[in-house]
Amino acid sequence: MMNKYLICILFSLIATVNLHSQQTELLRLTIEEAIDLARRQSPSVVAARHTFHSAYWNYRNFKANYLPSMSFSSAPRFNHWINAITMPDGTTQFVQQNQFAVDGNISLSQNIALTGGRLSLSTGINRLDMFGVSNSHSYNTSPVSISYQQSLWGYNGLKWSRKTEPLRFEIAKKNYIVTLENVSLNIVSMFFGLAMAQANLDIALTNYQSADTLYVFAEGRYKIGRITESEMLQWEVRRLNEETSLQNARVYLEDNLQSFRTYLGIKDTIPIEAVTSKIIPSLNIDPYKALELSLENNPTVISMKLSEIESESYVASSKANYGFQANLVAQLGLSQTGENLRAAYKDPLSQQYVQIGISVPILDWGQGRGRIKVAESNRRLTEIQLEQERISFEQSILRLVRQFNLQKNQVSIAEKTDYMANKRNEVAQRLYVLGRSTILELNAAISEKDAAKRNYISTLESFWSYYYNLRRYTLYDFEKNMLLSEDYESLLK
């Protein structure tokens, strides 16, 4: 007896351990926990980080255009060839040359954003070695040289880049936050899709168990002649239909679960339960405050401003490239030659170089003027389109706020309806067992119960969808009353 008692205790402990391990393997997530998990490890967020990296380095390259740059250049060359040489008496003779030349130049340059020109400071040295009957070498040095290049009345790309590139980077930063909110929106859809699949399975299991129990009960009533054969067949058909619904609900749940795990970046086949909470944020958002926040923070609005500037830039470029054009190149420096380095740097001679290149179209068949007209027309078209987009954007924000402010009440109504439908179903079940209700009335109560449960989950999904849509448009956390922001420095590590 003692051995049997010990064996029973052992089996009880094993069963308890197995039950505990099964419970710990289940991952129960609320909507907030699912969103937090997705924002940390979802593949979509990882891709967004790489996109931000690209935008950051593009912006760094833009800023580097306005900083001094230093470079070293050299082009050693060997020449063993027959060249045409002009002799002192003016005649030309073909002479075999055998020479080696090496040079080195260091240049410091700075772009001038105000004018679009480029200022350079350089120093260089050249050595030429001649081989043949008499070997010789010589040096040519340029101790210091200052040069400036400038397009007169031309298109200043540096000036326009200062207007557009900071906006592009600001859009990239805002778009990263928008991506996180889009991830939240996707999680809302998947989370409540999983919750709906779980509810459908619970509904299907409950309905099947109820149909099976009532089928047995109806079978007994049929045998004593209390119900007709037609009603008995209805119960049999209902039980078969509920069994089919139960199988379909299990497959549907597994499909939703797999999609949910994949989006969260969970590779294990761990079961997940979507825990829907009846507690939702009690918020009533001022539509005009939301509109103001959207116009200040939304990357779409910043993109509109960028489009306006780009259209103006294109007009300026078309005008600058049409008509009279002139380019200025000026250089001032010192130079000297010698057979050795000391002589090449002794008493350097001054050198000046100025060049003005002009270009005037005489006959282009209206191409230049046509490009200007196209640019101006595109600018006007852009202004009209952006104005329409801005109006549509503002209307969308106001409509979204109204929908959100109404949704909390809708959730409350759906919750009460779900509760009352469950109560009605319980009453209908008892009445049918007592023979005071028909199968049609019972079926109607069951259908209302199922529809109320699904409607409650759908209403909750709409609430959270409206909420995260508002966050996505405004880039504002209405629960904490603060702007959404990210530690961009940590993203670059």
C-alpha positions in Angstrom: 0.0 0.0 0.0 2.8 2.3 0.9 4.5 1.7 -2.5 1.2 2.5 -4.3 0.9 5.6 -2.3 4.4 6.8 -3.2 3.8 6.0 -6.8 0.6 8.1 -6.8 2.5 11.0 -5.2 5.3 10.7 -7.8 2.8 10.7 -10.7 1.1 13.8 -9.2 4.4 15.7 -9.0 5.3 14.8 -12.6 1.8 16.0 -13.7 2.3 19.2 -11.8 5.7 19.8 -13.3 4.4 19.1 -16.8 1.5 21.5 -16.3 3.8 24.2 -14.9 6.2 23.8 -17.9 3.3 24.1 -20.3 2.1 27.2 -18.6 5.5 28.8 -18.6 5.9 28.1 -22.4 2.9 30.2 -23.2 3.7 33.8 -24.0 0.9 36.1 -22.9 1.1 39.5 -24.4 -1.0 42.7 -24.0 -1.3 45.1 -26.9 1.3 47.4 -25.2 3.7 44.6 -24.6 3.4 43.3 -28.2 4.0 46.8 -29.6 7.1 47.3 -27.4 8.5 43.9 -28.5 7.9 44.7 -32.2 9.5 48.1 -31.9 12.7 46.5 -30.6 13.2 43.5 -32.8 10.8 43.5 -35.7 12.5 43.1 -39.1 10.7 46.3 -40.3 12.4 48.3 -37.6 15.8 46.9 -38.5 15.3 47.9 -42.1 14.2 51.4 -41.0 17.5 51.8 -39.0 19.5 51.0 -42.2 17.4 53.5 -44.1 18.2 56.1 -41.5 21.9 55.3 -41.6 21.9 56.1 -45.4 20.1 59.4 -44.8 22.5 60.3 -42.0 25.6 59.7 -44.2 24.1 61.6 -47.1 23.6 64.5 -44.7 27.2 64.2 -43.5 28.4 64.3 -47.1 26.3 67.5 -47.7 27.8 69.2 -44.6 31.3 68.2 -45.8 30.8 70.3 -48.9 31.0 73.4 -46.8 34.1 72.4 -44.9 37.7 72.8 -46.1 39.2 69.8 -47.9 42.8 68.9 -48.3 44.2 66.6 -51.0 47.5 65.4 -52.3 48.0 64.5 -56.0 50.9 63.0 -57.9 51.3 61.5 -61.4 54.8 60.1 -62.1 55.4 59.4 -65.7 58.1 57.9 -67.9 58.4 58.9 -71.6 60.6 57.1 -74.2 59.3 58.3 -77.5 60.1 60.2 -80.7 58.5 63.6 -80.5 58.4 66.6 -82.8 60.6 69.4 -81.3 60.8 73.0 -82.5 64.4 74.0 -82.9 65.9 77.5 -82.1 65.9 78.4 -85.8 62.1 77.7 -86.1 62.4 74.3 -87.8 60.9 71.1 -86.4 62.8 67.9 -86.0 61.9 64.5 -84.7 63.9 63.8 -81.7 64.0 60.7 -79.6 63.3 61.7 -75.9 63.9 59.6 -72.9 62.6 61.4 -69.8 61.1 60.7 -66.4 58.9 63.3 -64.6 57.5 63.2 -61.1 55.3 65.8 -59.3 53.6 66.4 -56.0 50.8 68.9 -55.2 49.1 69.6 -51.9 45.8 71.6 -52.2 43.5 73.1 -49.6 40.1 74.1 -50.9 37.0 75.7 -49.6 33.5 76.1 -51.3 32.0 79.5 -50.9 28.2 78.9 -50.3 27.3 82.6 -50.7 28.6 82.9 -54.2 28.9 79.3 -55.3 32.6 79.7 -56.0 35.6 77.6 -54.9 38.7 79.1 -53.3 41.9 77.0 -53.3 45.4 77.3 -51.8 48.1 75.0 -53.1 51.8 74.2 -53.2 53.6 71.9 -55.6 56.9 70.7 -57.0 57.9 69.0 -60.3 61.1 67.2 -61.2 62.1 66.4 -64.7 65.0 63.9 -65.5 66.4 63.7 -69.1 68.3 60.6 -70.1 70.5 60.3 -73.1 73.8 61.7 -74.3 73.9 64.1 -71.3 71.8 63.3 -68.3 70.2 66.3 -66.6 67.5 67.1 -64.2 65.6 70.3 -63.2 62.9 71.4 -60.8 59.9 73.6 -61.2 58.3 74.8 -57.9 55.2 76.7 -57.0 55.7 77.6 -53.3 52.2 79.1 -52.9 49.3 79.6 -55.3 45.8 81.0 -54.6 43.0 80.4 -57.1 39.3 81.2 -57.3 36.7 79.8 -59.7 33.3 81.4 -60.0 30.3 81.2 -62.3 29.0 84.7 -62.8 25.2 85.0 -62.7 25.0 81.1 -62.8 23.1 78.6 -60.8 24.3 78.4 -57.2 23.8 74.8 -56.2 25.4 75.3 -52.8 22.9 77.9 -51.8 19.9 75.7 -52.8 21.4 72.6 -51.1 21.5 74.5 -47.8 17.8 74.9 -48.1 16.9 71.3 -49.2 19.4 69.0 -47.5 18.5 69.9 -43.9 14.9 69.3 -44.7 15.7 65.9 -46.2 17.5 64.9 -43.1 14.7 66.2 -40.9 12.3 64.1 -43.0 14.5 61.0 -42.5 14.4 61.5 -38.8 10.6 61.9 -38.7 10.1 59.0 -41.1 12.0 56.7 -38.7 9.5 57.6 -36.0 6.6 57.2 -38.5 8.0 53.7 -39.3 7.8 52.8 -35.6 4.2 54.0 -35.5 3.5 52.0 -38.6 4.9 49.0 -36.9 2.5 49.7 -34.0 -0.4 49.9 -36.4 0.5 46.6 -38.0 0.8 45.0 -34.6 -2.6 46.4 -33.7 -4.0 44.7 -36.7 -2.2 41.4 -36.1 -2.8 41.4 -32.4 -6.5 41.8 -32.7 -6.5 39.4 -35.7 -4.9 36.9 -33.3 -7.4 37.9 -30.5 -10.3 37.4 -33.0 -8.9 34.0 -34.0 -8.7 33.0 -30.3 -12.2 34.2 -29.7 -13.4 32.3 -32.7 -11.8 29.1 -31.3 -13.4 29.7 -27.9 -16.7 30.4 -29.5 -16.4 27.3 -31.7 -15.3 25.1 -28.8 -18.1 26.4 -26.6 -20.7 26.0 -29.3 -19.5 22.5 -30.1 -19.7 21.4 -26.5 -23.1 23.0 -26.1 -24.3 21.5 -29.3 -23.0 18.1 -28.3 -24.6 18.3 -24.8 -27.9 19.5 -26.2 -27.8 16.9 -28.9 -27.6 14.2 -26.2 -30.4 15.9 -24.4 -32.5 16.2 -27.5 -31.9 12.6 -28.3 -33.5 11.6 -25.0 -36.4 13.9 -25.6 -36.8 12.4 -29.1 -37.0 8.9 -27.8 -39.9 9.8 -25.5 -41.6 11.7 -28.3 -41.2 15.2 -26.9 -39.6 16.6 -30.1 -40.1 15.8 -33.8 -37.7 14.0 -36.1 -37.1 17.2 -38.0 -35.9 19.0 -34.8 -33.7 16.0 -34.0 -32.1 16.2 -37.4 -31.5 19.9 -36.9 -29.5 19.2 -33.8 -27.5 16.6 -35.6 -26.7 18.9 -38.4 -25.9 21.7 -35.9 -23.4 19.4 -34.1 -21.7 18.5 -37.3 -21.5 22.2 -38.4 -20.0 23.2 -35.0 -17.4 20.4 -35.3 -16.4 21.8 -38.7 -16.3 25.3 -37.4 -14.1 24.1 -34.5 -11.6 22.5 -37.0 -11.5 25.7 -39.2 -11.0 27.9 -36.1 -8.0 25.9 -35.1 -6.4 26.2 -38.5 -7.2 30.0 -38.7 -5.7 30.5 -35.2 -2.5 28.7 -36.2 -2.2 30.9 -39.4 -2.6 34.1 -37.4 -0.2 32.9 -34.8 2.5 32.2 -37.3 2.1 35.6 -39.0 2.2 37.3 -35.6 5.4 35.5 -34.5 7.1 36.3 -37.8 6.4 40.0 -37.6 7.6 40.1 -34.0 10.8 38.4 -35.1 10.2 35.4 -32.9 11.7 32.3 -34.5 10.6 29.8 -31.9 7.2 28.1 -32.3 6.2 29.3 -28.8 2.4 29.6 -28.4 1.2 33.2 -27.8 -2.0 34.5 -26.2 -3.3 37.9 -27.1 -4.6 39.3 -23.8 -7.2 42.0 -24.5 -7.7 44.5 -21.7 -11.0 46.3 -20.9 -9.0 49.3 -19.7 -8.2 51.8 -22.5 -6.8 55.3 -22.3 -9.4 57.9 -21.3 -8.5 60.6 -23.8 -10.5 63.4 -25.4 -8.2 65.0 -28.0 -8.7 68.6 -29.2 -8.9 68.3 -33.0 -7.2 71.7 -33.6 -4.4 70.8 -31.3 -3.9 67.6 -33.2 -4.0 69.5 -36.5 -1.4 72.0 -35.2 0.9 69.2 -34.1 0.6 67.5 -37.4 1.4 70.6 -39.4 4.5 71.1 -37.2 5.8 67.5 -37.0 4.5 65.3 -39.8 7.1 64.5 -42.5 4.5 64.7 -45.2 4.1 68.5 -44.4 7.9 68.9 -44.5 8.0 67.0 -47.8 5.5 69.5 -49.2 7.8 72.4 -48.2 10.7 70.6 -49.8 8.8 70.1 -53.0 8.1 73.8 -53.2 11.8 74.7 -52.7 12.8 72.1 -55.3 10.4 73.5 -57.9 11.8 77.0 -57.2 15.4 75.6 -57.5 14.5 74.1 -60.9 13.2 77.5 -62.1 16.4 79.2 -60.9 18.5 76.6 -62.7 16.6 77.0 -66.0 17.0 80.7 -65.9 20.7 80.6 -65.0 21.5 78.2 -67.9 19.7 80.4 -70.4 21.1 83.5 -72.0 24.5 85.1 -71.3 26.8 83.1 -69.1 30.3 83.8 -67.8 32.9 81.9 -65.8 35.7 83.5 -63.9 39.0 81.8 -63.1 41.7 83.8 -61.3 45.0 82.6 -60.0 47.8 84.3 -58.1 51.0 82.7 -56.9 54.8 82.3 -57.0 56.9 80.1 -59.2 60.6 79.3 -59.9 62.8 76.8 -61.7 66.3 75.5 -61.0 68.7 72.6 -61.3 68.4 71.9 -57.6 65.8 72.4 -54.9 67.7 75.4 -53.4 67.7 77.2 -56.7 64.1 76.2 -57.4 62.9 78.0 -54.2 65.2 81.0 -54.4 63.7 84.4 -55.4 60.4 82.9 -56.7 58.7 84.9 -59.5 55.2 86.1 -59.2 52.6 84.7 -61.6 49.0 85.8 -62.3 46.3 84.2 -64.4 42.8 85.5 -65.1 40.3 84.0 -67.4 36.8 85.0 -68.1 34.8 82.6 -70.3 31.5 83.7 -71.8 28.8 81.9 -73.7 25.9 83.6 -75.5 23.3 81.6 -77.3 22.6 83.1 -80.8 20.2 80.6 -82.2 18.7 77.8 -80.0 15.1 77.7 -81.5 13.6 78.7 -78.2 14.9 75.7 -76.2 16.2 77.8 -73.3 13.1 79.9 -73.0 11.0 76.7 -73.4 12.9 75.1 -70.4 12.1 78.2 -68.3 8.4 78.0 -69.2 8.3 74.3 -68.4 10.0 74.9 -65.0 7.6 77.8 -64.2 4.6 75.7 -65.3 5.8 72.8 -63.1 6.2 75.1 -60.2 2.6 76.4 -60.5 1.4 72.9 -60.9 3.3 71.8 -57.8 1.8 74.7 -55.8 -1.7 73.7 -56.8 -1.2 70.0 -56.0 0.5 70.8 -52.7 -2.4 73.1 -51.7 -4.9 70.3 -52.5 -2.8 67.8 -50.5 -2.6 70.2 -47.6 -6.3 70.6 -47.5 -6.9 66.9 -47.7 -4.3 66.3 -45.1 -6.0 68.7 -42.7 -9.4 67.2 -43.3 -8.0 63.7 -42.6 -6.6 64.8 -39.3 -9.9 66.4 -38.1 -11.9 63.4 -39.2 -9.5 61.0 -37.5 -9.8 62.9 -34.2 -13.6 62.9 -34.3 -13.6 59.1 -35.0 -11.2 58.5 -32.1 -13.1 60.7 -29.6 -16.3 58.7 -30.4 -14.6 55.3 -30.3 -14.2 55.1 -26.5 -18.0 55.3 -26.2 -18.3 52.6 -28.9 -16.1 50.3 -27.0 -18.2 50.8 -23.8 -21.4 50.0 -25.8 -19.8 46.9 -27.4 -18.6 45.7 -24.0 -22.1 46.0 -22.5 -23.7 44.4 -25.5 -21.2 41.4 -25.2 -22.2 41.0 -21.5 -25.9 41.2 -22.2 -25.7 38.8 -25.2 -23.9 36.2 -23.0 -26.7 36.6 -20.4 -29.4 36.2 -23.0 -27.7 33.1 -24.3 -27.6 31.5 -20.8 -31.3 32.2 -20.4 -32.1 30.8 -23.8 -30.2 27.6 -23.0 -32.1 27.1 -19.7 -35.5 27.9 -21.4 -34.8 25.4 -24.1 -33.9 22.7 -21.6 -37.1 23.4 -19.8 -39.0 23.1 -23.0 -40.1 26.7 -22.9 -38.2 27.8 -26.0 -37.6 26.6 -29.6 -34.4 25.7 -31.3 -34.8 28.8 -33.6 -34.9 31.1 -30.5 -31.8 29.3 -29.1 -29.9 29.6 -32.4 -30.7 33.3 -32.5 -29.4 33.8 -29.0 -26.2 31.9 -29.8 -25.7 33.9 -33.0 -26.1 37.2 -31.1 -23.7 36.1 -28.5 -21.0 35.2 -31.1 -21.6 38.4 -33.0 -21.4 40.5 -29.9 -18.0 39.0 -28.9 -16.6 39.5 -32.3 -17.9 43.1 -32.5 -16.3 43.9 -29.1 -12.9 42.8 -30.3 -13.3 44.6 -33.6 -14.3 47.8 -31.7 -11.2 47.5 -29.5 -9.1 47.2 -32.6 -10.6 50.3 -34.1 -9.9 52.3 -30.9 -6.2 51.3 -30.9 -5.9 51.8 -34.7 -7.3 55.4 -34.4 -5.0 56.1 -31.5 -1.8 55.0 -33.2 -2.9 56.6 -36.4 -3.1 59.9 -34.5 0.4 59.3 -33.1 1.6 58.6 -36.6 0.2 61.8 -38.0 1.1 64.1 -35.1 4.3 62.3 -33.8 2.9 63.1 -30.3 2.2 60.9 -27.3 -1.2 62.1 -26.0 -1.0 59.9 -22.9 2.3 61.4 -21.7 1.7 64.8 -23.4 5.1 64.9 -25.1 6.5 64.7 -28.6 7.7 61.4 -29.9 11.5 61.3 -30.3 14.3 58.8 -30.6 17.9 58.7 -29.6 19.4 59.0 -33.1 22.9 58.8 -31.9 22.3 55.2 -30.6 20.9 54.2 -33.9 24.2 54.9 -35.6 26.2 52.6 -33.3 
